[in-house]
Amino acid sequence: MGFTDATQFWNERFDKKEFIFGKEPNEYLVEQASRYLKPNSSVLCIADGEGRNGVWLAKQGMCVTGFDVSDIALAKANQFAKENQVNIQYSLCDTDGFDWQANAYDAVMGIFIQFADPEMRFRIFKQVHQTLRLGGLFILQGYTPKQLVHKTGGPSLIEHLYTEEMIRELSQDFEVLELQCYEKQLSEGARHTGMSALLGMVAKKRA
């Protein structure tokens, strides 16, 4: 899917008054960011959508950068940031179009970024490693193949879902601090509601 196609795809989904994934941040992101990150940390949010995660991080005192392929989502995110009196540097682009500057961030958030096929996913892990500072963290949350049974959100293509083996393979340049597969009730807007099959990872860029 090219940039134009992806923009159209996501614009159609985000073009609603309500926030389709809710306004509350992802639970796993909150748990791990609260545990590992300090105020003034420089954080990048991949595909931050309507801004629920970026705004929460900024409210904790983080310096937040984000991007998304949907201009409609980013308009909502910017308005949401304004309402919460925080400033986030958002760019309209996809993962291949973002400027992955070397050693730029203390942490990168990848929350349900499951639009990526295997080739794009490989590139994203390399790009994240490049842009993190030494000791920086990659916090990832996604669905596992068992989600195809629950059908409470996420992609319908199995190649877009995460297994522990896959994520460990992609994370060879990192030190994996936590990696777990589990099931939990989610309540994240209309799109992520109900029992869900999840994977969570925290990985650190090592020397």
N, C-alpha and C positions, 0 to 999 in steps of 0.2 A: 504494500500500500504506500503510495507516494504522499508527499506532504499535503498536496491539494486534496487528495482523496481522504486522508486522515482528518484534515481540518473539517471537511464537509461531514464526515462520519460523526465526529465528536460534537460539532456545532449542533447537529440535529438532536443529539442527546441532551446537551446543556441548555438548549433554547427553551427554558421553562422558568417560571418565576421562582419556584422552589429550588433549593440546592439538592441535586439528585443524590448526593452522598451525605447529605446533612451538613450542619455547620460545626459539629463537634469533631475534634481531631481523632485520628485513628488511635485505638487503645494501646496497641503495641508500640506505636511511635511515642506516645506519652510515657509509657512505662520505661522504655529504654533511654529516651532523651532525658528524663528526670534522673535516671540512674547514672548516666555517663557524661552528659554535657553541662557546661557551665555558662552562665550569662556572658554575653559578648562573643560566644563562639560563632564562627562563620559557617553558615549552613546552606546547602543547596538542596532544593526540593525538585526532584525530577517529575515532570508532568503533574504539577500541583493543582490542576483543575480549577475549581471554584475557590481554592485558597484555605480550606479548613485546616490543613496541617501547617502551612506556612504562617498563617495568622497566629495560630496557637504558639508556634515557636518564637515568633517575633514578640508576642506578649510575655514570653519568659525572658526576654532580654537578648535574644539571639539576633545576629545580623543575617538576614535571610535573603537569598536569591532564589528565584524559581523560574520555570518556563513551562509552557504548554503549547500544544498544537492548535488549540481552540481559542480564537479571539473572543468568542462569546463567554467562555469560561473565565478568561483573564479579565474581561470587563467586570464580571461578577466578583472575581477575586480582588481586584483593585478597589472596588466599592466596599467590599467586606473589610479590607485592610483599613480603609479610610474610616469606616464606622467604628473600628476598634482602635483607632488612633495609633496605628503602626505603619511603618514604611517598609515595603518589600520591593526589591528590584526584579520585576518580571520581564521576560522576553517571550515573544511569539516565535516559536520554532519547535522542531522535533529534536530527538536526541542526536541525530547526525548533524543538525544545523547549529546546535549550541556550541558556544566557545568554551571548550573544556580546557581552561588555563591550568598549567601545571602547578601543583602545590598551592592551591588557592583556598581550600576549605578544610575546616576541622571535622565536618561531618557531611554526608550525603544521605538523603532520604529517598528510598524507592518503595513507595507504598502503593501496592496494586498496579504496578507498571506492566501489566500483562498483555499489552498491545504488541509486544516484541516477539517476532519469530526467533528461532534459534540463532540465526546469524546476527540479528540486531542485538539480541541478549548478550552474545559474546562480546560485541563491540561495547555495549554499555558497561559491562564489568571492567573492561580495559580502560574505558574513558573515566570511570569512577576512580579507579586506582591512580590514574594519572593526575586527576584534579585534587585528590586528597593530599593533605600534608602528612608527613611522617607521624604515625600514631593516630591519624584521623580515622573516623568510624564510618562504616557503611551500614545503615539500618534498613533492612529489607522485610517487607511483609507481602505475602501473596497466597494464592490458592494452590492446593495440591490436586492431583487427578481425582481424588475422592469427591471433590466439589461437583463433578459432573453428575453425581448421584443426588446431592443436596439441591442443586440448581437454585441457589439463593443469591447469585451474583457471579460476576467474572466471565471469562471467555468460554466458549463452547468447544474450542479446539484444544485437544490434549497437548499438542506441542507448545502451547502457550502457558501451560501449567507447570508448577515447580515440584520436583522431587528432591529429597535430601541429597541423593547421589549427584544429581545435576548441579545443584548449588555448590556442593563441595568441590566438584570438578571446576566450576567457573571461578571459585574463590581460592585457587592455589597460590595466588600472589598475596593473599591476606592471611592474617591469623584469625581463625574463626573463634570468637569468644562465646557465642551461643548460637545453636541451630536446633530448632525443634519443630516437629510436625504435631499438630494438635487439632482438636475440634472444639468449637466454641460458638455460642450464640452471638451474632453481630446485630447491631442496630445502627446502621450508618445510612440514613436516608432510605429512599424507596429502592435503591439499586443494590444495597448490601444489607439484607434483613433476613434473619433466621439462622439455623444451625449451619456452620460453615467449616470446611476443611482447610486449615491454614498452615502456613510455614512462616516462621519468624527467624531472622538471622541478624546478629551483630558481628561484624568483622572489622579488624583493625589493619591498617596499612603498616606493614613492617618493613624494615630495612632490607 
